Amino acid sequence: MGEGKEIGSNPVTPRPAPVPAPTPPISTPPSQFHSPSLSRSPLLHVGGDGGDRIEPAKKTPRSMTPRIISTPRISLTPRFITPLGSPIRRVLHLTRLDPQDAWLPITESRNGNAYYAAFHTLCSGIGIQALVLPVAFTILGWTWGTICVTLAFIWQLYTLYLLVQLHESHETGMRYSRYMQLANAAFGIYVYPDLLCVRFSFNDSFGPKLVVAISETFSGERLAKLLALFPIMYLSGGTCVALIIIGGSTSKIFYDILCAGTCSAGHLTTVEWYLVFTSAAVLLSQLPNLNSIAGVSLIGAITAVGYCTLIWVISVAKGRIPGVSYDPDPSAKSEIVRLFDILNALGIISFAFRGHNLILEIQATMPSDEKHPSRVPMWRGVKVSYLMIAMCIFPLAVAGFWAYGDKIPENGGMLTALYTYHGRDTAQSLLGLTSLFVIINAVSSFQIYGMPMFDDMESQFTVRMKRPLPWWLRAVLRAMFGYGCFFVAVAIPFLGSLAGLIGGIALPVTLAYPCFMWLKIKKPRPYGPTWWLNWFLGALGMALSGVVIAAGVYVIIKTGIRVSFFKPQ
């Protein structure tokens, strides 16, 4: 004890601060993945007395903070949540990790896979719009009709590939989970409400430049909305209206086939059948998110392939109807009328190839990290689904034109032709099965096309209230959307007659905008092959859109359509 006291009484010899041992790699707990502190300042630093202790980062001057040994990236950490250095990337970090994504139906669940992608893409890629392709052949003829359908299929498959690749950015780690977000990123700047405040806090000398940045940001956002908002909203809401018209009308036909004139109960009117179909669609729309309707999309995809196959097989088996003509008669029309008819036919073809406004939303349901990006399973599912789409669309167009020629109805296409020309000489079981498949596919497609609208409506609530939407309010909003589409379907039952005009309006979303987005975001080498290809396709798509819209308006004015407001047939 005495010796211990003697030693303790000696003065302490000053010693240099010990060199800290290298810190072993620290694996960040999953709960800290979204912590803002990971992208700002270190959590640990060396104290002044040589001991390691945890102190708030704000107490350490920026210039005195020692360099921390970087932590190696672990395989489970996605690239888009790793710490970023520069202030600009910190802002992007906050943008990427928007917490509202967990509250919205498109991004609420991210456990999708290639099978889910194939189901959704096939269900949305084949629709009633494909049944009017033979109408375009009556104007273009065999050769040019086949060439135009083939080129349109290849073109839209290429632009779909561009969208799949643009979904996630390797440089910033951002995921564009909605078509409108990608449009804002390409044609403007996508702004989150709190982003400008954070950006201002990083640099107090931002000063007057902030006002200019805000004005440029919102002008770019207005440009993106001007270019893409209306076509996207139509491709969602307008398609739901068309599905109610088709589904309700086919439900009435299906009931008549089942009854065969023996039902004693009174028949429902067309409006009442619209209401029955809408009620079924609204009930099914209560499924919470896009991943939860994967089974519905699978059923819709199977029935779509089923009714397309049944329609063209029955049409070929019954043979050509009497008096069919395949060659358009140019002598009966002037050159200007003939030209506008051709452009209207191109609009019908472009109307058949739609669904690009859903590709980013479908891909957003998949998990993604540095080693397993979502574009790989997404493209795998797309290839399988579009192989099935090609096996349905091309036989439908060719066989339909062969069987009905110039006598195919413009409104309804192959489905109306089947009931009109073969309603008596075809087994009622086959006609009933075809009708049932059409109804099931229409109800299933309503869910996936309505999901972007549900997402947009719910985002208005989450942005303002900063919390997820209650289940009862979600049910009310979706019911309001469904019955709102029902009202439009009753008010404008002739919407199918505007296929050429509507196809021209929606054409840039499918064929033009993806090319310009690739040029703006990926920035390929100027005057290289990719640069020229995308510029050519983008400019051609915009030019076609303009002339097809003009042709659609001219054809409507010249030939007229049967306008019957609030009188569905």
C-alpha positions as CSV (number, residue, x, y, z in Angstrom):
1,M,0.0,0.0,0.0
2,G,2.8,2.3,0.9
3,E,4.6,1.7,-2.3
4,G,1.3,2.4,-4.1
5,K,1.0,5.7,-2.4
6,E,4.5,6.7,-3.3
7,I,3.9,5.9,-6.9
8,G,0.7,7.9,-6.8
9,S,2.4,11.0,-5.4
10,N,4.9,11.4,-8.3
11,P,4.0,14.0,-10.8
12,V,2.4,12.8,-14.0
13,T,4.8,12.9,-16.9
14,P,3.3,14.5,-20.0
15,R,2.8,12.0,-22.8
16,P,1.7,12.4,-26.3
17,A,-1.8,11.4,-27.1
18,P,-1.9,7.7,-28.1
19,V,-2.6,7.0,-31.7
20,P,-6.1,5.4,-31.9
21,A,-6.2,1.9,-33.2
22,P,-7.9,1.5,-36.6
23,T,-11.7,1.3,-36.0
24,P,-13.1,-2.0,-37.2
25,P,-15.8,-1.9,-39.8
26,I,-19.1,-1.0,-38.3
27,S,-22.3,-2.4,-39.7
28,T,-25.0,0.2,-39.5
29,P,-28.2,-1.1,-37.9
30,P,-31.2,-1.2,-40.3
31,S,-33.0,1.3,-38.1
32,Q,-30.4,3.9,-39.0
33,F,-30.5,3.4,-42.8
34,H,-32.8,6.4,-43.3
35,S,-31.1,8.6,-40.6
36,P,-30.1,12.0,-41.9
37,S,-27.0,11.9,-39.6
38,L,-25.4,9.3,-41.9
39,S,-25.0,11.8,-44.6
40,R,-23.8,14.8,-42.6
41,S,-21.3,14.4,-39.8
42,P,-19.6,11.5,-38.0
43,L,-21.2,9.9,-35.0
44,L,-17.9,9.4,-33.1
45,H,-14.8,11.6,-32.6
46,V,-11.8,11.7,-30.4
47,G,-12.0,13.7,-27.3
48,G,-9.4,16.2,-26.1
49,D,-8.0,14.0,-23.3
50,G,-7.3,11.2,-25.7
51,G,-10.3,9.1,-24.8
52,D,-13.0,8.0,-27.2
53,R,-16.4,9.2,-26.3
54,I,-19.7,9.9,-28.0
55,E,-20.4,13.6,-28.3
56,P,-22.9,15.5,-30.4
57,A,-21.4,16.5,-33.8
58,K,-22.4,20.1,-33.3
59,K,-19.9,20.6,-30.5
60,T,-17.0,19.7,-32.7
61,P,-15.7,22.5,-35.0
62,R,-15.8,21.4,-38.7
63,S,-12.1,22.1,-39.1
64,M,-11.1,20.0,-36.1
65,T,-13.1,16.9,-37.0
66,P,-10.6,14.2,-37.8
67,R,-10.9,12.0,-40.8
68,I,-12.9,8.9,-40.1
69,I,-11.9,5.6,-41.7
70,S,-14.5,4.9,-44.3
71,T,-16.8,1.9,-43.6
72,P,-16.7,-0.6,-46.4
73,R,-20.0,-1.2,-48.2
74,I,-21.8,-4.2,-47.1
75,S,-23.8,-6.3,-49.5
76,L,-27.2,-5.7,-47.8
77,T,-26.9,-1.9,-48.1
78,P,-28.6,-0.5,-51.2
79,R,-26.5,2.1,-53.1
80,F,-29.2,4.7,-52.8
81,I,-29.1,4.9,-49.0
82,T,-25.3,5.1,-48.5
83,P,-23.8,8.4,-47.1
84,L,-23.3,11.1,-49.6
85,G,-20.7,13.9,-49.4
86,S,-21.6,17.0,-51.3
87,P,-24.4,19.3,-50.2
88,I,-26.2,18.8,-53.5
89,R,-26.2,15.1,-53.1
90,R,-27.5,15.6,-49.5
91,V,-30.5,17.3,-51.0
92,L,-30.9,14.4,-53.5
93,H,-30.6,12.0,-50.5
94,L,-33.6,13.6,-48.9
95,T,-35.4,13.5,-52.2
96,R,-34.7,9.8,-52.7
97,L,-35.9,8.8,-49.3
98,D,-39.2,10.5,-49.4
99,P,-41.2,8.9,-46.6
100,Q,-44.5,9.4,-48.4
101,D,-43.6,6.5,-50.7
102,A,-44.5,4.1,-47.9
103,W,-48.0,5.6,-47.7
104,L,-49.0,5.5,-51.4
105,P,-50.5,2.5,-53.2
106,I,-47.9,2.3,-55.9
107,T,-44.8,2.2,-53.6
108,E,-46.4,0.9,-50.4
109,S,-45.2,-2.6,-51.1
110,R,-41.8,-3.3,-52.8
111,N,-41.8,-7.1,-52.8
112,G,-42.6,-7.6,-56.5
113,N,-40.8,-9.8,-58.9
114,A,-40.5,-10.7,-62.6
115,Y,-43.7,-12.8,-62.4
116,Y,-45.7,-9.9,-61.0
117,A,-44.3,-7.6,-63.7
118,A,-45.3,-10.0,-66.4
119,F,-48.8,-10.3,-65.0
120,H,-49.3,-6.5,-64.8
121,T,-47.7,-5.8,-68.2
122,L,-49.7,-8.5,-70.0
123,C,-53.0,-7.4,-68.4
124,S,-52.5,-3.7,-69.3
125,G,-50.9,-4.4,-72.7
126,I,-53.7,-6.4,-74.2
127,G,-57.1,-4.7,-74.2
128,I,-60.2,-4.0,-76.1
129,Q,-58.2,-1.4,-78.1
130,A,-56.5,-4.3,-79.9
131,L,-59.8,-5.4,-81.3
132,V,-60.0,-2.3,-83.6
133,L,-56.7,-3.0,-85.4
134,P,-58.5,-4.6,-88.4
135,V,-60.2,-1.2,-88.9
136,A,-56.8,0.3,-89.7
137,F,-56.2,-2.4,-92.2
138,T,-59.3,-1.4,-94.1
139,I,-57.6,1.9,-94.9
140,L,-54.0,0.9,-95.2
141,G,-54.4,-2.5,-96.9
142,W,-52.6,-5.7,-96.4
143,T,-49.0,-4.6,-97.0
144,W,-48.9,-1.2,-95.4
145,G,-51.2,-2.4,-92.5
146,T,-48.8,-5.2,-91.7
147,I,-45.7,-3.0,-92.0
148,C,-47.2,-0.2,-89.8
149,V,-48.3,-2.6,-87.1
150,T,-44.9,-4.3,-87.0
151,L,-43.0,-1.0,-86.9
152,A,-45.3,0.3,-84.2
153,F,-44.7,-2.8,-82.1
154,I,-40.9,-2.6,-82.4
155,W,-40.9,1.1,-81.8
156,Q,-43.0,0.9,-78.6
157,L,-41.0,-2.1,-77.3
158,Y,-37.8,0.0,-77.7
159,T,-39.3,3.0,-75.9
160,L,-40.5,0.6,-73.1
161,Y,-36.9,-0.6,-72.8
162,L,-35.8,3.0,-72.4
163,L,-38.3,3.6,-69.6
164,V,-37.2,0.4,-67.8
165,Q,-33.5,1.6,-67.9
166,L,-34.5,5.2,-66.8
167,H,-36.4,4.0,-63.7
168,E,-33.3,4.2,-61.5
169,S,-30.3,6.5,-61.7
170,H,-26.9,5.0,-60.9
171,E,-25.4,8.4,-60.3
172,T,-27.9,9.7,-57.7
173,G,-29.6,6.5,-56.7
174,M,-33.0,8.0,-57.3
175,R,-36.0,5.8,-58.4
176,Y,-38.6,7.4,-60.6
177,S,-41.6,5.4,-59.5
178,R,-44.2,7.3,-61.6
179,Y,-44.2,8.5,-65.2
180,M,-44.9,12.1,-64.1
181,Q,-41.8,12.1,-61.8
182,L,-39.6,11.0,-64.7
183,A,-41.2,13.7,-66.9
184,N,-40.4,16.3,-64.3
185,A,-36.9,15.1,-64.0
186,A,-36.4,15.3,-67.8
187,F,-38.4,18.3,-68.7
188,G,-38.3,20.2,-65.4
189,I,-37.2,19.6,-61.8
190,Y,-39.3,17.5,-59.5
191,V,-39.8,19.5,-56.3
192,Y,-40.7,18.1,-52.9
193,P,-42.2,20.6,-50.5
194,D,-39.3,20.6,-48.0
195,L,-36.5,20.5,-50.5
196,L,-36.0,24.2,-51.0
197,C,-35.8,24.9,-47.3
198,V,-33.1,22.2,-46.9
199,R,-31.3,23.6,-49.9
200,F,-31.3,27.1,-48.4
201,S,-30.0,25.8,-45.1
202,F,-26.9,24.4,-46.7
203,N,-25.8,27.8,-48.0
204,D,-26.9,30.9,-46.3
205,S,-25.4,33.0,-49.1
206,F,-27.8,31.5,-51.5
207,G,-29.7,34.8,-51.2
208,P,-31.3,36.2,-54.3
209,K,-30.4,33.2,-56.4
210,L,-33.1,31.3,-54.4
211,V,-35.9,33.2,-56.1
212,V,-34.5,32.5,-59.5
213,A,-34.1,28.8,-58.7
214,I,-37.7,28.6,-57.5
215,S,-39.1,30.3,-60.6
216,E,-37.0,28.1,-62.9
217,T,-38.1,25.0,-61.0
218,F,-41.8,25.7,-61.2
219,S,-41.6,26.8,-64.8
220,G,-39.9,23.5,-65.6
221,E,-42.6,21.7,-63.7
222,R,-45.3,23.5,-65.6
223,L,-43.7,22.4,-68.8
224,A,-43.6,18.8,-67.8
225,K,-47.3,18.9,-66.7
226,L,-48.2,20.6,-70.0
227,L,-46.5,17.9,-72.0
228,A,-47.4,14.8,-70.1
229,L,-50.1,15.3,-67.5
230,F,-53.2,15.3,-69.8
231,P,-52.1,12.2,-71.8
232,I,-51.2,10.3,-68.6
233,M,-54.5,11.2,-66.9
234,Y,-56.5,10.2,-70.0
235,L,-54.6,6.9,-70.3
236,S,-55.6,6.2,-66.7
237,G,-59.0,7.8,-66.2
238,G,-60.2,7.6,-69.8
239,T,-59.3,4.0,-70.1
240,C,-61.4,3.2,-67.0
241,V,-64.3,5.0,-68.7
242,A,-63.9,2.9,-71.8
243,L,-63.7,-0.3,-69.7
244,I,-67.0,0.6,-68.1
245,I,-68.6,1.1,-71.5
246,I,-67.2,-2.2,-72.9
247,G,-67.7,-4.2,-69.6
248,G,-71.3,-3.0,-69.1
249,S,-72.3,-3.6,-72.7
250,T,-70.7,-7.0,-72.8
251,S,-72.4,-7.9,-69.4
252,K,-75.8,-7.2,-71.0
253,I,-74.9,-9.5,-74.0
254,F,-73.7,-12.2,-71.6
255,Y,-77.0,-12.1,-69.7
256,D,-78.9,-12.3,-72.9
257,I,-76.9,-15.3,-74.0
258,L,-77.4,-17.1,-70.7
259,C,-81.2,-16.4,-70.7
260,A,-81.7,-17.1,-74.4
261,G,-85.2,-15.6,-74.1
262,T,-86.3,-17.8,-71.2
263,C,-85.8,-15.4,-68.3
264,S,-89.0,-14.2,-66.8
265,A,-87.4,-11.3,-64.9
266,G,-87.2,-8.0,-66.5
267,H,-84.1,-7.1,-68.4
268,L,-81.8,-4.4,-67.1
269,T,-81.1,-1.4,-69.2
270,T,-77.6,-0.5,-70.5
271,V,-77.1,2.1,-67.9
272,E,-78.0,-0.3,-65.1
273,W,-75.5,-2.8,-66.5
274,Y,-72.9,0.0,-66.5
275,L,-73.8,0.5,-62.8
276,V,-73.4,-3.3,-62.0
277,F,-70.0,-3.4,-63.7
278,T,-68.9,-0.3,-61.9
279,S,-69.9,-1.6,-58.5
280,A,-67.9,-4.8,-59.1
281,A,-64.9,-2.7,-60.2
282,V,-65.2,-0.4,-57.1
283,L,-65.5,-3.4,-54.8
284,L,-62.3,-4.9,-56.2
285,S,-60.5,-1.6,-56.1
286,Q,-60.4,-1.7,-52.3
287,L,-57.3,-3.9,-52.5
288,P,-54.7,-1.6,-51.0
289,N,-51.7,-1.4,-53.4
290,L,-50.4,-2.4,-56.7
291,N,-48.7,-5.6,-55.5
292,S,-51.9,-6.8,-53.9
293,I,-53.6,-7.0,-57.3
294,A,-51.0,-9.3,-58.8
295,G,-53.4,-12.2,-58.7
296,V,-56.1,-10.0,-60.3
297,S,-53.7,-9.1,-63.1
298,L,-52.9,-12.7,-63.6
299,I,-56.6,-13.6,-64.1
300,G,-56.9,-10.5,-66.3
301,A,-53.9,-11.6,-68.4
302,I,-55.3,-15.2,-68.8
303,T,-58.7,-14.0,-69.9
304,A,-57.2,-11.4,-72.3
305,V,-55.2,-14.1,-74.1
306,G,-58.3,-16.3,-74.0
307,Y,-60.8,-13.9,-75.6
308,C,-58.3,-12.7,-78.2
309,T,-57.6,-16.3,-79.2
310,L,-61.3,-17.3,-79.2
311,I,-62.3,-14.3,-81.4
312,W,-59.8,-14.8,-84.2
313,V,-60.0,-18.6,-84.2
314,I,-63.9,-18.5,-84.4
315,S,-63.6,-15.8,-87.2
316,V,-61.2,-17.9,-89.2
317,A,-63.1,-21.1,-88.7
318,K,-66.3,-19.6,-90.0
319,G,-64.6,-18.3,-93.1
320,R,-64.9,-15.0,-94.9
321,I,-68.3,-13.3,-95.0
322,P,-69.9,-12.8,-98.4
323,G,-68.9,-9.6,-100.4
324,V,-65.7,-8.9,-98.6
325,S,-63.3,-6.4,-100.2
326,Y,-59.7,-5.9,-99.1
327,D,-58.6,-3.0,-101.4
328,P,-59.7,0.5,-100.5
329,D,-61.4,2.3,-103.3
330,P,-59.3,5.5,-103.9
331,S,-61.6,6.8,-106.6
332,A,-64.4,7.3,-104.2
333,K,-62.5,9.8,-102.1
334,S,-60.3,12.8,-102.9
335,E,-56.6,12.8,-102.2
336,I,-56.9,15.0,-99.0
337,V,-59.6,12.7,-97.6
338,R,-57.5,9.7,-98.4
339,L,-54.5,11.2,-96.6
340,F,-56.5,12.0,-93.5
341,D,-57.9,8.5,-93.4
342,I,-54.4,7.1,-93.5
343,L,-53.3,9.3,-90.6
344,N,-56.4,8.3,-88.7
345,A,-55.5,4.7,-89.2
346,L,-52.1,5.4,-87.8
347,G,-53.8,6.9,-84.7
348,I,-55.8,3.7,-84.3
349,I,-52.6,1.6,-84.4
350,S,-51.0,3.9,-81.8
351,F,-54.1,3.7,-79.7
352,A,-53.7,-0.1,-79.6
353,F,-50.2,0.1,-78.2
354,R,-50.6,1.8,-74.9
355,G,-49.7,1.1,-71.3
356,H,-46.3,2.8,-71.1
357,N,-47.8,5.1,-68.5
358,L,-47.9,2.1,-66.2
359,I,-44.4,0.7,-66.7
360,L,-42.6,2.8,-64.1
361,E,-45.3,2.2,-61.6
362,I,-45.0,-1.6,-62.1
363,Q,-41.3,-1.5,-61.7
364,A,-41.6,0.6,-58.6
365,T,-43.1,-2.4,-56.8
366,M,-39.8,-4.3,-57.0
367,P,-36.9,-4.2,-54.6
368,S,-33.7,-2.7,-55.9
369,D,-30.1,-2.4,-54.7
370,E,-26.7,-2.0,-56.2
371,K,-26.1,-5.7,-57.0
372,H,-29.7,-6.5,-57.9
373,P,-31.2,-3.6,-59.8
374,S,-34.9,-3.7,-60.5
375,R,-34.4,-3.3,-64.2
376,V,-33.2,-6.9,-64.6
377,P,-36.3,-8.8,-63.4
378,M,-38.5,-6.0,-64.9
379,W,-37.1,-6.5,-68.4
380,R,-37.3,-10.3,-68.0
381,G,-41.0,-10.0,-67.2
382,V,-41.6,-7.5,-70.0
383,K,-40.0,-9.8,-72.6
384,V,-42.3,-12.7,-71.7
385,S,-45.4,-10.6,-71.6
386,Y,-44.7,-8.9,-74.9
387,L,-44.1,-12.2,-76.6
388,M,-47.6,-13.2,-75.5
389,I,-48.9,-9.8,-76.7
390,A,-47.4,-10.3,-80.1
391,M,-49.0,-13.8,-80.3
392,C,-52.4,-12.2,-79.7
393,I,-52.2,-8.9,-81.6
394,F,-50.8,-10.0,-84.9
395,P,-53.2,-12.9,-85.5
396,L,-56.1,-10.7,-84.3
397,A,-55.3,-8.0,-86.8
398,V,-54.5,-10.3,-89.8
399,A,-57.3,-12.8,-89.2
400,G,-59.9,-10.1,-88.5
401,F,-59.1,-8.3,-91.7
402,W,-59.2,-11.5,-93.7
403,A,-62.5,-12.6,-92.2
404,Y,-64.4,-9.3,-92.4
405,G,-62.4,-7.0,-94.7
406,D,-64.0,-3.7,-95.2
407,K,-67.2,-4.8,-93.4
408,I,-65.7,-4.8,-90.0
409,P,-67.6,-2.4,-87.6
410,E,-65.6,0.7,-86.7
411,N,-67.1,0.8,-83.2
412,G,-66.1,-2.3,-81.3
413,G,-64.1,-3.9,-84.1
414,M,-63.7,-7.7,-83.8
415,L,-66.0,-8.1,-80.8
416,T,-68.9,-6.4,-82.5
417,A,-68.2,-8.3,-85.8
418,L,-68.3,-11.6,-83.9
419,Y,-71.7,-10.9,-82.5
420,T,-73.1,-9.4,-85.7
421,Y,-72.0,-11.9,-88.3
422,H,-71.6,-15.1,-86.2
423,G,-74.1,-14.7,-83.4
424,R,-76.5,-17.3,-84.9
425,D,-74.2,-19.9,-86.4
426,T,-71.8,-20.1,-83.4
427,A,-72.3,-22.2,-80.3
428,Q,-73.8,-20.1,-77.5
429,S,-71.3,-21.6,-75.1
430,L,-68.4,-20.2,-77.1
431,L,-70.0,-16.7,-77.4
432,G,-70.8,-16.8,-73.6
433,L,-67.3,-17.8,-72.7
434,T,-65.9,-15.0,-74.9
435,S,-68.1,-12.5,-73.3
436,L,-67.2,-13.7,-69.8
437,F,-63.5,-13.4,-70.6
438,V,-64.1,-9.8,-71.8
439,I,-65.9,-8.9,-68.6
440,I,-63.3,-10.4,-66.3
441,N,-60.5,-8.7,-68.2
442,A,-62.2,-5.4,-68.1
443,V,-62.7,-5.6,-64.3
444,S,-59.1,-6.6,-63.9
445,S,-57.7,-3.9,-66.2
446,F,-59.8,-1.3,-64.3
447,Q,-57.7,-1.9,-61.2
448,I,-54.3,-1.5,-62.8
449,Y,-55.3,1.5,-64.9
450,G,-57.0,3.2,-62.0
451,M,-54.0,2.7,-59.6
452,P,-52.2,5.9,-60.8
453,M,-55.3,7.9,-60.2
454,F,-55.7,6.4,-56.7
455,D,-52.0,7.2,-56.0
456,D,-52.4,10.8,-57.2
457,M,-55.6,11.4,-55.1
458,E,-54.0,9.9,-52.0
459,S,-50.8,11.9,-52.4
460,Q,-52.8,15.1,-52.2
461,F,-53.8,14.1,-48.7
462,T,-50.4,12.8,-47.5
463,V,-48.5,15.9,-48.8
464,R,-50.8,18.2,-46.8
465,M,-51.5,16.1,-43.7
466,K,-48.0,14.4,-43.4
467,R,-49.6,11.1,-42.5
468,P,-51.1,8.1,-44.4
469,L,-54.6,8.1,-45.6
470,P,-57.2,6.4,-43.3
471,W,-58.7,3.2,-44.7
472,W,-62.2,4.6,-44.7
473,L,-61.2,7.7,-46.6
474,R,-59.3,5.6,-49.1
475,A,-62.4,3.6,-49.7
476,V,-64.5,6.7,-50.2
477,L,-62.0,8.3,-52.7
478,R,-61.8,5.1,-54.8
479,A,-65.6,4.8,-54.8
480,M,-65.9,8.4,-55.9
481,F,-63.4,7.8,-58.7
482,G,-65.2,4.7,-59.9
483,Y,-68.7,6.2,-59.9
484,G,-67.3,9.4,-61.5
485,C,-66.0,7.2,-64.4
486,F,-69.5,5.7,-64.5
487,F,-71.1,9.1,-64.9
488,V,-68.7,10.0,-67.8
489,A,-69.4,6.6,-69.4
490,V,-73.2,7.3,-69.3
491,A,-72.7,10.9,-70.5
492,I,-70.3,10.1,-73.4
493,P,-71.0,6.5,-74.5
494,F,-69.5,7.2,-78.0
495,L,-66.0,7.5,-76.6
496,G,-64.9,4.4,-78.6
497,S,-65.6,6.2,-81.8
498,L,-62.8,8.7,-81.0
499,A,-60.0,6.0,-81.1
500,G,-58.0,7.8,-83.8
501,L,-58.1,11.2,-82.1
502,I,-57.3,9.8,-78.7
503,G,-54.5,7.7,-80.1
504,G,-52.9,10.8,-81.4
505,I,-53.1,12.6,-78.1
506,A,-51.6,9.7,-76.2
507,L,-49.0,8.8,-78.9
508,P,-46.1,11.0,-77.4
509,V,-46.3,9.2,-74.0
510,T,-45.6,5.9,-75.8
511,L,-43.4,6.8,-78.7
512,A,-41.8,10.2,-78.3
513,Y,-41.3,11.3,-74.7
514,P,-39.1,8.2,-73.7
515,C,-36.6,9.1,-76.4
516,F,-36.3,12.7,-75.2
517,M,-36.0,11.6,-71.6
518,W,-33.1,9.3,-72.5
519,L,-31.3,12.2,-74.2
520,K,-31.8,14.5,-71.3
521,I,-31.0,12.2,-68.5
522,K,-28.5,9.7,-69.9
523,K,-26.8,12.3,-72.2
524,P,-25.4,10.0,-74.9
525,R,-22.4,11.0,-77.0
526,P,-23.5,13.8,-79.3
527,Y,-23.9,12.7,-83.0
528,G,-23.4,9.1,-82.0
529,P,-25.8,6.3,-83.2
530,T,-27.9,6.4,-80.0
531,W,-28.1,10.2,-80.1
532,W,-29.3,10.2,-83.7
533,L,-31.7,7.3,-83.2
534,N,-33.5,8.9,-80.2
535,W,-33.6,12.3,-81.8
536,F,-35.1,10.8,-85.0
537,L,-37.7,8.7,-83.2
538,G,-38.6,11.5,-80.7
539,A,-39.1,14.1,-83.5
540,L,-41.0,11.6,-85.7
541,G,-43.3,10.7,-82.8
542,M,-44.1,14.3,-82.1
543,A,-44.8,15.0,-85.8
544,L,-47.0,12.0,-86.0
545,S,-48.9,13.1,-83.0
546,G,-49.7,16.4,-84.5
547,V,-50.8,15.2,-87.8
548,V,-52.8,12.3,-86.3
549,I,-54.7,14.7,-84.0
550,A,-55.4,16.9,-87.0
551,A,-56.6,13.9,-89.0
552,G,-58.8,12.6,-86.2
553,V,-60.5,16.0,-85.9
554,Y,-61.0,16.2,-89.7
555,V,-62.5,12.7,-89.9
556,I,-64.9,13.5,-87.1
557,I,-66.0,16.7,-88.8
558,K,-66.2,15.2,-92.3
559,T,-67.8,11.9,-91.6
560,G,-69.4,12.6,-88.3
561,I,-70.1,10.3,-85.4
562,R,-73.3,9.2,-83.7
563,V,-73.4,11.6,-80.7
564,S,-75.7,10.3,-78.1
565,F,-75.2,12.1,-74.8
566,F,-76.7,10.2,-71.8
567,K,-78.1,7.5,-74.3
568,P,-75.8,4.5,-74.2
569,Q,-76.8,1.8,-76.6
